[in-house]
Amino acid sequence: MSREKERVKVQFGSTASGYVESEIHAKGQDLKWLVQAVKAHQPQPLLALDVATGTGHTAFALRQCVSRVVGLDLTEGMLEQAKRAAKERNLDNLVWMMGDAEDIPMPDGLFDVVTCRIAAHHFPEPLRAFQQCHRLLRDGGLFILVDNVSPADPTTEVLYNQVEKWRDPSHGWVFTESRWSDLLRRVGFSQVEVLHRWENQMQIEPWLDRAHTPQEVRERIRTVLKGASVEQQQMLGFRHGDSLEWIMRKAMWLATK
């Protein structure tokens, strides 16, 4: 296993409990949009795969509109949290599997729906993961990607990702909207559409708490963000008053095979 993937396992193994109640992960409005999109695409899909399922929030939403969901994740601690939550809710149409998003040992064309929500920016090689998602879908199947979006300005994109990497060493890269779309097209999806765009106002301290970011690194992040140019701060939606905040921009893509 690569060093980057070991970082992911270590990071999320130690912080898994923080994602169970995370507002953005557990209760994001995009979960409703995701279910609506699946229902609109195919009335009764049988089997769905949630790639990098984490603590299972997307899988829990998907079970409303498919017969069975497989939740796949690299980190045992995350899957344990997902299993516990499923048991507490008496959910029985879920299967959990430990595995690597970039190398999924399942047959071609197995799934009607594949999802990947707020996770692809951790993949060392997201193109390989998207190739797997494409391979695993039946013809006409639906892939739904939800992820963060970087500012289009190249310098600010680098700054944004550097801050993310300091905060969470398992971070890979948050791409611009056009770059995410390009990656999906490159693996062969016949139609790629951005269905929703939205913003989450983030208080920086809880965001750092969730990743267990060390205090000295927090100080570095605060200093760098406060020292960024006015234009960069505007692009990041960064502001500092009584508490530091910034805007996290997200998008949802629908891609069909």
N, C-alpha and C positions, 0 to 999 in steps of 0.2 A: 504494500500500500504506500502511496506517495506521502511525502512529508506534509503536503497541504491537506490531504484527507485525514491524516493523523491529527492535525490541528483541529479540524472540524470535529472529530470524535471527542477529543479532549475538551474543547470549548463547550460543546453542547451537552456532553456528559455531565459537566459541572454546573451548567446553568439551566438544565431542562425544566426544573420546577418553576422557574420564572416565566416560562412561556405558556404554562397552563392557564394563568389568569391574565395574561397580557391582552389589553383591550384591542390592540391592532390585530393580533393573531387570532384571538378567540371570538371577537365580536365585530370584526370589520364588515362594513356594508357590502363589500365585494363578495362575501359568502352568499348573500341573497342573489346578487347578480349572477354568480357562478351557477347556482341552481337553476335560475331562470334561463340561462343560456343553454344548459344541457337539455332542459325540457323543450325549449324552442327548436333545438337541432334534431332531436329524436325523441318521440313520445315515451318509449319504453326501452332504454338501453339496458343491457343485462349486466355488463361487467365494466368497472372503472378501476383505474390505477391512479393513486395519488403519490407522485414522486417526491421524495424528501418530505414526508408527511409530518415530521416533527412530533408534536404532542397530539396530532390527530384532528385538529379543528376542521380542516378541509374535508377529510374523510367523513367526519360526522355530518357535515352538510351534504356531501354527495349521496349518502345513503338514503336521503329523502327522494331521490329521483333515479336510482339504479337498483338493480337486484342485489348486487354484492360489490363491495369495495375492497381492494387490496391497498393497504397503506405501507409504503416502502420507505425505510430510512437507514442511514449509515450508522446511527448512534443508538446503542442499546438503551441508554438512559431515557432518550426521547420516546422510544417505543414502549418502555415500561410505563411511562406517564400516560401514553395514549391507551394502553391496555387497561390501566387502572380506571381511567375516566370512562371508557366504554363499558366496563363491568358495573361501575356505579350507576350508569344510565340504562343498564339492561339492553344494550345494543348487540344484536347477534348476527348481523349481516356484514361483519367486518372481519378481514383477515390481515394479520400484521406480518411483515417480512423484513428482515435485516438485509440490506443490500446497497450497492453502489449505483447511483443514478447514471453513471457513465458506462456501466457494464451490467445490464440487468439480465440474468439467466432465465428468460422466458421466451416462449415461441412467438414468431412473427404473427401479427394480425390478431392477437388474442383479445384486445380490449376495444370496447365501443367508445370509451372516453378515457383520456389521460389528462391529469392536471399537475401543475407545479406552481405552488403559491408561496411567494416571499422566501424563496430558497435558492433560485438559480444563481444569484449573485455570490453564493458561496462555492459554486462548482469551479474547480481548477480549469476544466475544459467544458464550458457550457455547450459548445457545438456538439461534442460527443454525446452529452446528455440528451440534447434535442434530437439527435440522430436515433437514439434509443427510443425516445417517445414516438417518433415517426414510424419506426420499424414495428413497434408493438401495437399500433393502431390498425384496425381493419380498414379496408377501403371505404372512404366516406366518413371515417371516424373523426372525432373532435378532440383537439388539444387546446387546453386553456392554460395560458401562462399569466400569472400575476407577479409583478415585481416592481421594485423601486426604479426610478428613472433619474438619470444624472442630467445636470444642466448641459446644454448643447455647446457652451463655450469650452474649448479643450483645456484651458488652464484651470478653470473652475471644476471641470470634471475630475482632473487629477487631484485637486485640493480636497474635493468631496470624498473621493475614494481613499485618500491618505488618512483623513480623519476617521473614516469607517474602519480602516485597517488598524489604526492605533487603538480604537475602541474595542475591536474584536479581531484578534490575529487570524481567525479562520475566514475572514472576509476575502472574497476574490475580487470582483469588479462589478460595479453598477454601471451599465451602459446607458447611452442616450436612447430615446425612444426609437429613433431611426435605426440604430445599430441592433437593438433587440429584434426589431422587425426583420432586418437583413439576415440575422442568424437563423431565424425560423424559415425564411425563404430558401436559404442555402441548403438546408437539409431536405428540401423537397416538398414542403407543404404547398398545396395548390392555391390556397387562398389564405391570406394573412390580414386580419382586420383588428384595429384597436377599437374595442367596444366601449371602454370607459377610461376616463382620466380623472384623477382626483388628488386632493392634498390632505395630509394629516399634519396638524400643528403639533410638533414634538417638544416637550420640555426635555432639555438635554440631561438633567440629572437622573430621572427614572430610566432613560435610555441607556445611560452609562451603568446604572445599577443592574439592569437586566443582564449585561455582559460581564459583570464583576470586574469592571475596568479598574486597574490600580490607581491610587490617588495621584501619583506623579504623572501618569499618563493623562488623567483628567485635567490636570493643570496645563499640560502641553496643549491639549485640545482647546481648552478655553482661551489660552494665549494666542494660538494660531487663528482661531475664528475671530477673536476680537481685533487681531492685527490684519485681517484680510481687507482688501480694498472695498470701498463702498459698493462698487458694481458687483463684486463677488458676493458680498453679504446680501445684496438684493436678489441675486440669482439663487442663492441658497435659502432665501427667506429667513435669514439669521437676524436676530435682534437680541439686545441685552438690556434688561431693566432690572427688576428685582430678581428675575431668574432668566437663564439663557434659554432661548427657544430657536427652532428653525423649522422650516416646512419640508416635509418628506413627500415628494411627488411620486405617485404610483400610476400604473396603467394595467389594464387587462386586455390581453390579446386572445382572439379566437383564430385558430389555424385548423384547416381541414385537410385531410389526406386524400 
